[in-house]
Amino acid sequence: MLRACASLALVLSLAASAAAATRPPNLIFILTDNQGAWTLGCYGNPDIRTPHVDRLAAEGLRFTRALSSNPVCSPTRATFLTGLLPSQHGVHSFLDPKFMMGPEAYNTLREFTSLGEILRDAGYVCGLSGKWHLGANLTPSEGFTSWVTKPDGHTREFYDQEVIEDGKVRKEAGYTTDLWTRKGIEFIERNRERPFFLFLAYNGPYVLGQLMNHPPRNRHAAYYRGRHFTSFPVDAMHPWQNANKGFHNRQLAMERTAAEVSGVDDGVGEILATLQRLGLGDDTVVVYASDQGWMGGQNGMWGMGDHFRPTGAHELMMQIPLIFRHPGRIPAGRTSDLLVSNYDFLPTILAHLDLGAKMPTAPRSPGRDFSAALRGGSPPWDNVIYFEMETTRAIRTDDWKYVARFPNGPFELYDMKRDPRERFNLYGQPGMEERRAELSRRLEDFFARHADPQYDVWKGGRSKAKRHAP
């Protein structure tokens, strides 16, 4: 009997080990709101404390040239989840509140297969904690069964704000950045025994609107009060600046930015500590990114592309942090200089999870799989990305950037090797005709291949969001 019991215990142990070995890795996708990569220590910021994101980068792979395909939150979130461009998924700007709550509310991704649905069908339990801003906010969708979010997309403040939980709107008196972390941890703890996907979508640091006129209140406020910030250039306001003029060169706005960035970093630290406490660190892919870039005084600019007239396509409006950590599968302490876009995220993460065959083919994403780079390899790669915001489109190559605005400009052309700050517009300069024509042709060919006519604003198509710029 003892031998039989011992044999049974051995069989059960081997079965449990085999199950653990075949269980797919968990995924935690941490997405922040309006955060330029330059605000993080691991991207060179000397002023803002981000030890936990810096640790994430030290234990994984950090992309130095990751760019968003749009400068606004709703379109970029849709692109991360579907791998599609705004001219494919139809969300060209931030979504109207009427589509998030009320009789006209609807899910703007309902016609597409997105990341949560793919993972749900592969056996994952999927949870959202944080900002959705893609419509029908009261109702869980896109494969998510756990759903704690905001009723809207705009952030007025981080305290005493309305949130959605269990299908109802309630007031959260505390710091909402901490709320999203806490609800994310609860989701991890509930689902630790099965593969899970946590979409931890912070609405911080945000750093826009009237909250920039309010002093920070989180635990970092005192540390940043009165500090000199060398990373926020003090410069004359750019003539294209249309919004955020009241924040330009203001000490309070710099303090608020720094405090909210550090507040998000606290949450990253708590998530990593939870994974370690539960023994899930090696079994979980953690990705850190932002929906789009953000500028804090560089070139006299404050904000993102939609805050300018004409709409901006500056590099720092596009550059986002992008960090992957998966101990044992992604070598630690590395960087990659590949030019990658948020439309490359879906094919890459699916390939890393051994679900590459589940990548949707209709409509076909322009996204490319760089998962070989995660493992330390060198995928075949064309260093080029494309960008669009309604009537503004751009192509960025290794050496050049070309910006076109339909139908009559203004146009921009920059030598990104010699002029990385985009100070000298070479469009129309003698000797640039061939370069300009080549980049214009590539830009037109790309969107001719990928844009859906019904959402191709350049050719009379519509946007699911209210048109932001003329």
WOVEN-V202926 format. One record per residue. N is the residue number from 1. RES is the residue in one letter. SS is DSSP state (helix for helix, strand for strand, loop for the rest). PHI is phi in radians with two decimals (999 if undefined). PSI is psi in radians with two decimals (999 if undefined). Layout:
N&RES&SS&PHI&PSI + N&RES&SS&PHI&PSI
This chain:
1&M&loop&999&-0.72 + 2&L&helix&-1.09&-0.73 + 3&R&helix&-1.11&-0.67 + 4&A&helix&-1.14&-0.74 + 5&C&helix&-1.12&-0.72 + 6&A&helix&-1.12&-0.71 + 7&S&helix&-1.12&-0.74 + 8&L&helix&-1.11&-0.72 + 9&A&helix&-1.10&-0.69 + 10&L&helix&-1.13&-0.76 + 11&V&helix&-1.06&-0.79 + 12&L&helix&-1.12&-0.68 + 13&S&helix&-1.13&-0.76 + 14&L&helix&-1.14&-0.66 + 15&A&helix&-1.13&-0.74 + 16&A&helix&-1.12&-0.70 + 17&S&helix&-1.14&-0.71 + 18&A&helix&-1.13&-0.71 + 19&A&helix&-1.11&-0.72 + 20&A&helix&-1.14&-0.65 + 21&A&helix&-1.20&-0.55 + 22&T&helix&-1.63&-0.17 + 23&R&loop&-1.14&2.27 + 24&P&loop&-1.19&2.71 + 25&P&loop&-1.20&2.61 + 26&N&strand&-1.27&2.83 + 27&L&strand&-2.29&2.22 + 28&I&strand&-2.06&2.02 + 29&F&strand&-1.88&1.87 + 30&I&strand&-1.67&2.01 + 31&L&strand&-2.10&2.13 + 32&T&strand&-1.70&3.00 + 33&D&strand&-2.00&2.06 + 34&N&loop&1.04&1.06 + 35&Q&loop&-2.24&2.02 + 36&G&loop&-1.27&2.51 + 37&A&helix&-0.99&-0.55 + 38&W&helix&-1.15&-0.20 + 39&T&helix&-1.43&-0.03 + 40&L&loop&-1.86&2.52 + 41&G&helix&-1.01&-0.72 + 42&C&helix&-1.20&-0.24 + 43&Y&helix&-1.80&0.25 + 44&G&loop&1.78&0.08 + 45&N&loop&-1.27&2.20 + 46&P&loop&-1.58&-0.11 + 47&D&loop&-1.87&-0.61 + 48&I&loop&-1.74&2.26 + 49&R&loop&-1.42&2.02 + 50&T&loop&-2.40&1.04 + 51&P&helix&-1.12&-0.55 + 52&H&helix&-1.38&-0.70 + 53&V&helix&-1.16&-0.66 + 54&D&helix&-1.06&-0.69 + 55&R&helix&-1.13&-0.72 + 56&L&helix&-0.98&-0.79 + 57&A&helix&-1.15&-0.70 + 58&A&helix&-1.15&-0.46 + 59&E&loop&-1.72&0.12 + 60&G&loop&-2.61&-2.53 + 61&L&strand&-2.09&2.24 + 62&R&strand&-1.97&2.25 + 63&F&strand&-1.59&2.21 + 64&T&strand&-1.53&-0.30 + 65&R&strand&-2.33&1.00 + 66&A&strand&-1.65&2.26 + 67&L&strand&-2.23&2.52 + 68&S&loop&-1.47&2.72 + 69&S&loop&-1.53&0.01 + 70&N&loop&-2.84&2.69 + 71&P&loop&-1.72&0.31 + 72&V&loop&-2.29&2.68 + 73&C&helix&-1.20&-0.87 + 74&S&helix&-1.04&-0.85 + 75&P&helix&-1.06&-0.71 + 76&T&helix&-1.25&-0.61 + 77&R&helix&-1.13&-0.72 + 78&A&helix&-1.08&-0.67 + 79&T&helix&-1.20&-0.76 + 80&F&helix&-0.97&-0.75 + 81&L&helix&-1.42&-0.43 + 82&T&helix&-1.99&-0.31 + 83&G&loop&1.33&0.17 + 84&L&loop&-1.86&2.70 + 85&L&loop&-1.37&2.82 + 86&P&helix&-0.95&-0.64 + 87&S&helix&-1.35&0.07 + 88&Q&helix&-1.93&-0.79 + 89&H&helix&-1.56&-0.25 + 90&G&loop&1.57&-0.08 + 91&V&loop&-1.67&1.73 + 92&H&loop&-1.65&-0.31 + 93&S&loop&-2.56&-3.06 + 94&F&loop&-1.19&2.53 + 95&L&loop&-1.36&2.45 + 96&D&loop&-1.11&2.47 + 97&P&helix&-0.99&-0.56 + 98&K&helix&-1.14&-0.37 + 99&F&helix&-1.55&-0.09 + 100&M&loop&-1.73&-0.64 + 101&M&loop&-2.43&2.54 + 102&G&loop&1.83&-3.05 + 103&P&loop&-1.14&-0.39 + 104&E&loop&-1.70&0.08 + 105&A&loop&-1.11&2.38 + 106&Y&loop&-2.73&2.73 + 107&N&loop&-1.43&1.98 + 108&T&loop&-1.23&-0.18 + 109&L&loop&-1.78&0.13 + 110&R&loop&-1.09&-0.44 + 111&E&loop&-1.48&-0.07 + 112&F&loop&-2.06&2.82 + 113&T&loop&-1.71&2.10 + 114&S&loop&-1.99&3.09 + 115&L&helix&-0.97&-0.82 + 116&G&helix&-1.07&-0.69 + 117&E&helix&-1.18&-0.70 + 118&I&helix&-1.10&-0.79 + 119&L&helix&-1.24&-0.65 + 120&R&helix&-1.00&-0.80 + 121&D&helix&-1.21&-0.33 + 122&A&loop&-1.60&0.10 + 123&G&loop&1.77&0.11 + 124&Y&loop&-1.47&2.64 + 125&V&strand&-1.71&2.33 + 126&C&strand&-2.08&2.33 + 127&G&strand&-2.34&2.44 + 128&L&strand&-1.90&2.29 + 129&S&strand&-2.33&1.88 + 130&G&strand&2.27&-2.65 + 131&K&loop&-1.36&2.34 + 132&W&loop&-1.83&-1.19 + 133&H&loop&1.05&0.54 + 134&L&loop&-2.20&0.25 + 135&G&loop&1.79&2.66 + 136&A&loop&0.90&0.94 + 137&N&loop&-1.16&-0.39 + 138&L&loop&-1.27&-0.39 + 139&T&loop&-1.98&2.15 + 140&P&loop&-0.99&2.43 + 141&S&loop&-2.64&-3.13 + 142&E&loop&0.95&0.62 + 143&G&loop&1.60&-0.12 + 144&F&loop&-1.48&2.33 + 145&T&loop&-1.91&-0.46 + 146&S&strand&-1.73&2.31 + 147&W&strand&-2.66&1.78 + 148&V&strand&-2.20&2.07 + 149&T&strand&-2.60&-2.91 + 150&K&loop&-1.86&2.66 + 151&P&loop&-1.27&-0.30 + 152&D&loop&-2.42&-2.97 + 153&G&loop&-1.90&-0.56 + 154&H&loop&-1.28&2.49 + 155&T&loop&-1.90&1.99 + 156&R&loop&-1.55&-0.59 + 157&E&loop&-2.84&3.08 + 158&F&loop&-1.94&0.08 + 159&Y&loop&-2.23&2.58 + 160&D&loop&0.97&0.86 + 161&Q&strand&-1.97&2.69 + 162&E&strand&-1.36&2.42 + 163&V&strand&-2.35&2.87 + 164&I&strand&-1.94&2.17 + 165&E&strand&-2.53&2.35 + 166&D&loop&0.98&0.63 + 167&G&loop&1.32&0.18 + 168&K&strand&-2.24&2.62 + 169&V&strand&-1.57&2.29 + 170&R&strand&-2.45&2.93 + 171&K&strand&-1.65&2.28 + 172&E&strand&-1.85&1.94 + 173&A&loop&-1.27&-0.52 + 174&G&loop&-1.45&-2.90 + 175&Y&loop&-1.37&2.03 + 176&T&helix&-1.16&-0.48 + 177&T&helix&-1.03&-0.72 + 178&D&helix&-1.20&-0.59 + 179&L&helix&-1.06&-0.83 + 180&W&helix&-1.08&-0.68 + 181&T&helix&-1.11&-0.82 + 182&R&helix&-1.08&-0.78 + 183&K&helix&-1.19&-0.57 + 184&G&helix&-1.14&-0.72 + 185&I&helix&-1.13&-0.74 + 186&E&helix&-1.04&-0.69 + 187&F&helix&-1.12&-0.76 + 188&I&helix&-1.08&-0.79 + 189&E&helix&-1.11&-0.69 + 190&R&helix&-1.17&-0.52 + 191&N&loop&-2.05&0.42 + 192&R&loop&-1.12&-0.39 + 193&E&loop&-1.56&0.00 + 194&R&loop&-2.44&2.83 + 195&P&loop&-1.09&2.36 + 196&F&strand&-2.34&2.70 + 197&F&strand&-2.17&2.00 + 198&L&strand&-1.84&2.08 + 199&F&strand&-1.70&1.70 + 200&L&strand&-1.68&1.64 + 201&A&strand&-1.85&1.47 + 202&Y&strand&-1.08&2.49 + 203&N&strand&-1.63&0.17 + 204&G&strand&-1.85&2.83 + 205&P&strand&-1.33&-0.34 + 206&Y&loop&1.12&-1.18 + 207&V&loop&0.85&0.82 + 208&L&loop&-2.41&2.94 + 209&G&helix&1.22&-2.87 + 210&Q&helix&-1.17&-0.34 + 211&L&helix&-1.09&-0.35 + 212&M&helix&-1.25&-0.25 + 213&N&helix&-1.63&0.02 + 214&H&loop&-1.90&2.34 + 215&P&loop&-1.10&2.57 + 216&P&loop&-1.14&2.69 + 217&R&loop&-2.16&-0.05 + 218&N&loop&-1.38&-3.08 + 219&R&loop&-1.18&-0.19 + 220&H&loop&-1.66&-0.09 + 221&A&helix&-1.01&-0.82 + 222&A&helix&-1.13&-0.64 + 223&Y&helix&-1.08&-0.70 + 224&Y&helix&-1.55&-0.19 + 225&R&loop&-1.09&2.13 + 226&G&loop&1.36&0.04 + 227&R&loop&-1.29&2.63 + 228&H&loop&-1.55&2.23 + 229&F&loop&-1.89&1.84 + 230&T&loop&-1.30&-0.33 + 231&S&loop&-1.46&-0.15 + 232&F&loop&-1.82&1.73 + 233&P&loop&-1.12&2.44 + 234&V&loop&-1.74&1.94 + 235&D&loop&-2.50&2.81 + 236&A&loop&-1.10&2.49 + 237&M&loop&-1.10&2.35 + 238&H&loop&-1.16&2.45 + 239&P&loop&-1.13&-0.33 + 240&W&loop&-1.50&-0.10 + 241&Q&strand&-1.09&2.20 + 242&N&loop&-2.01&-0.68 + 243&A&loop&-2.03&3.00 + 244&N&loop&1.16&0.30 + 245&K&helix&-1.10&-0.51 + 246&G&helix&-1.24&-0.24 + 247&F&helix&-1.68&-0.19 + 248&H&loop&-1.08&2.17 + 249&N&loop&1.11&0.31 + 250&R&loop&-1.57&2.30 + 251&Q&helix&-1.05&-0.74 + 252&L&helix&-1.08&-0.69 + 253&A&helix&-1.14&-0.65 + 254&M&helix&-1.15&-0.76 + 255&E&helix&-1.09&-0.73 + 256&R&helix&-1.14&-0.74 + 257&T&helix&-1.03&-0.89 + 258&A&helix&-1.07&-0.75 + 259&A&helix&-1.13&-0.71 + 260&E&helix&-1.25&-0.61 + 261&V&helix&-1.09&-0.78 + 262&S&helix&-1.17&-0.54 + 263&G&helix&-1.10&-0.74 + 264&V&helix&-1.12&-0.72 + 265&D&helix&-1.03&-0.66 + 266&D&helix&-0.98&-0.76 + 267&G&helix&-1.10&-0.71 + 268&V&helix&-1.03&-0.73 + 269&G&helix&-1.07&-0.71 + 270&E&helix&-1.18&-0.64 + 271&I&helix&-1.14&-0.80 + 272&L&helix&-1.10&-0.68 + 273&A&helix&-1.14&-0.65 + 274&T&helix&-1.12&-0.77 + 275&L&helix&-1.07&-0.71 + 276&Q&helix&-1.16&-0.76 + 277&R&helix&-1.08&-0.64 + 278&L&loop&-1.59&0.02 + 279&G&loop&1.23&0.52 + 280&L&loop&-1.91&0.05 + 281&G&helix&-1.00&-0.81 + 282&D&helix&-1.33&-0.28 + 283&D&helix&-1.75&0.19 + 284&T&strand&-2.31&2.23 + 285&V&strand&-1.48&2.21 + 286&V&strand&-2.00&2.18 + 287&V&strand&-2.06&2.34 + 288&Y&strand&-2.09&2.22 + 289&A&strand&-2.68&3.04 + 290&S&strand&-2.17&2.74 + 291&D&loop&-1.19&-0.65 + 292&Q&loop&-2.74&2.99 + 293&G&loop&-1.36&-3.05 + 294&W&loop&-2.88&2.52 + 295&M&strand&-2.04&2.48 + 296&G&strand&-2.24&0.87 + 297&G&loop&2.02&-0.28 + 298&Q&helix&-1.08&2.34 + 299&N&helix&1.00&0.40 + 300&G&helix&1.26&0.42 + 301&M&loop&-2.01&2.50 + 302&W&strand&-2.35&2.06 + 303&G&strand&2.03&-2.67 + 304&M&loop&-2.04&-3.09 + 305&G&helix&-1.03&-0.57 + 306&D&helix&-1.30&-0.11 + 307&H&helix&-1.61&0.18 + 308&F&strand&-2.19&2.69 + 309&R&loop&-2.29&1.91 + 310&P&loop&-1.27&2.92 + 311&T&loop&-0.95&2.36 + 312&G&loop&-1.54&2.69 + 313&A&loop&-2.41&0.67 + 314&H&loop&-1.21&2.62 + 315&E&helix&-0.93&-0.76 + 316&L&helix&-1.32&-0.25 + 317&M&helix&-1.32&-0.33 + 318&M&helix&-1.82&-0.55 + 319&Q&strand&-1.28&2.21 + 320&I&loop&-2.11&2.68 + 321&P&loop&-1.21&2.52 + 322&L&strand&-2.59&1.96 + 323&I&strand&-2.33&2.33 + 324&F&strand&-2.09&2.31 + 325&R&strand&-2.29&2.19 + 326&H&loop&-2.70&1.55 + 327&P&loop&-0.91&2.33 + 328&G&loop&1.62&-0.45 + 329&R&loop&-2.05&-0.51 + 330&I&loop&-1.97&1.94 + 331&P&loop&-0.99&2.51 + 332&A&loop&-1.49&2.73 + 333&G&loop&1.25&0.51 + 334&R&strand&-2.03&2.80 + 335&T&strand&-2.24&2.76 + 336&S&strand&-2.28&2.36 + 337&D&strand&-1.72&0.19 + 338&L&strand&-1.02&2.45 + 339&L&strand&-1.39&1.92 + 340&V&strand&-2.19&2.74 + 341&S&strand&-2.14&2.88 + 342&N&helix&-1.16&-0.33 + 343&Y&helix&-1.32&-0.16 + 344&D&helix&-1.52&-0.17 + 345&F&helix&-1.15&-0.84 + 346&L&helix&-1.08&-0.90 + 347&P&helix&-1.09&-0.53 + 348&T&helix&-1.27&-0.83 + 349&I&helix&-1.20&-0.62 + 350&L&helix&-1.13&-0.72 + 351&A&helix&-1.11&-0.70 + 352&H&helix&-1.15&-0.53 + 353&L&loop&-1.54&0.19 + 354&D&loop&1.06&0.60 + 355&L&loop&-2.14&0.43 + 356&G&helix&-1.01&-0.53 + 357&A&helix&-1.20&-0.25 + 358&K&helix&-1.56&0.04 + 359&M&loop&-1.10&2.17 + 360&P&loop&-1.03&2.52 + 361&T&loop&-1.97&-0.11 + 362&A&loop&-2.45&1.99 + 363&P&loop&-1.21&2.73 + 364&R&loop&-1.43&2.18 + 365&S&loop&-1.24&2.52 + 366&P&loop&-1.36&-0.02 + 367&G&loop&-1.14&2.59 + 368&R&loop&-2.07&2.62 + 369&D&loop&-1.61&1.93 + 370&F&loop&-1.85&0.43 + 371&S&helix&-1.08&-0.46 + 372&A&helix&-1.07&-0.58 + 373&A&helix&-1.17&-0.56 + 374&L&helix&-1.09&-0.62 + 375&R&loop&-1.51&0.01 + 376&G&loop&1.75&0.06 + 377&G&loop&-1.59&-3.03 + 378&S&loop&-2.21&1.63 + 379&P&loop&-1.19&2.61 + 380&P&loop&-1.05&2.26 + 381&W&loop&-2.61&2.36 + 382&D&loop&-1.78&2.00 + 383&N&loop&-1.32&1.45 + 384&V&strand&-2.66&2.45 + 385&I&strand&-2.38&2.78 + 386&Y&strand&-2.16&2.65 + 387&F&strand&-2.46&2.52 + 388&E&strand&-2.65&2.50 + 389&M&strand&-2.46&1.64 + 390&E&loop&0.99&-1.88 + 391&T&loop&-1.61&0.15 + 392&T&strand&-1.95&2.27 + 393&R&strand&-2.36&2.67 + 394&A&strand&-2.57&2.68 + 395&I&strand&-2.16&2.33 + 396&R&strand&-2.13&2.08 + 397&T&strand&-1.91&-3.08 + 398&D&loop&-0.90&-0.75 + 399&D&loop&-1.95&-0.31 + 400&W&strand&-2.37&2.70 + 401&K&strand&-2.32&2.34 + 402&Y&strand&-2.19&2.25 + 403&V&strand&-2.08&2.21 + 404&A&strand&-2.10&2.49 + 405&R&strand&-2.21&2.17 + 406&F&loop&-1.46&2.37 + 407&P&loop&-1.73&-0.25 + 408&N&loop&-2.14&0.36 + 409&G&loop&1.50&-2.86 + 410&P&loop&-1.23&2.71 + 411&F&loop&-1.88&2.70 + 412&E&strand&-2.39&2.55 + 413&L&strand&-2.52&2.17 + 414&Y&strand&-2.26&2.43 + 415&D&strand&-1.50&1.75 + 416&M&loop&-1.29&-0.28 + 417&K&loop&-1.37&-0.78 + 418&R&loop&-1.53&-0.41 + 419&D&loop&-2.37&1.13 + 420&P&loop&-1.14&-0.33 + 421&R&loop&-1.54&0.00 + 422&E&loop&0.98&0.94 + 423&R&loop&-1.61&-0.47 + 424&F&loop&-2.11&1.82 + 425&N&loop&-1.33&2.03 + 426&L&loop&-1.63&0.02 + 427&Y&loop&-1.10&2.26 + 428&G&loop&1.51&-0.08 + 429&Q&loop&-1.37&2.54 + 430&P&loop&-1.00&2.42 + 431&G&loop&1.57&-0.09 + 432&M&loop&-1.74&0.03 + 433&E&helix&-1.07&-0.78 + 434&E&helix&-1.18&-0.75 + 435&R&helix&-1.08&-0.80 + 436&R&helix&-1.07&-0.77 + 437&A&helix&-1.14&-0.70 + 438&E&helix&-1.11&-0.82 + 439&L&helix&-1.20&-0.66 + 440&S&helix&-1.08&-0.74 + 441&R&helix&-1.13&-0.74 + 442&R&helix&-1.13&-0.70 + 443&L&helix&-1.09&-0.83 + 444&E&helix&-1.12&-0.73 + 445&D&helix&-1.11&-0.70 + 446&F&helix&-1.07&-0.88 + 447&F&helix&-1.28&-0.46 + 448&A&helix&-1.13&-0.59 + 449&R&helix&-1.31&-0.65 + 450&H&helix&-1.89&-0.51 + 451&A&loop&-1.19&2.41 + 452&D&loop&-1.47&2.18 + 453&P&helix&-0.91&-0.61 + 454&Q&helix&-1.21&-0.37 + 455&Y&helix&-2.01&0.18 + 456&D&loop&-1.51&1.62 + 457&V&helix&-1.05&-0.56 + 458&W&helix&-1.11&-0.44 + 459&K&helix&-2.06&0.55 + 460&G&loop&1.56&0.11 + 461&G&loop&-1.27&3.05 + 462&R&loop&-1.91&2.93 + 463&S&loop&-2.05&2.51 + 464&K&loop&-1.25&-0.32 + 465&A&loop&-1.80&2.78 + 466&K&loop&-1.05&2.36 + 467&R&loop&-1.06&2.22 + 468&H&loop&-1.56&-0.77 + 469&A&loop&-2.05&2.60 + 470&P&loop&-1.18&999
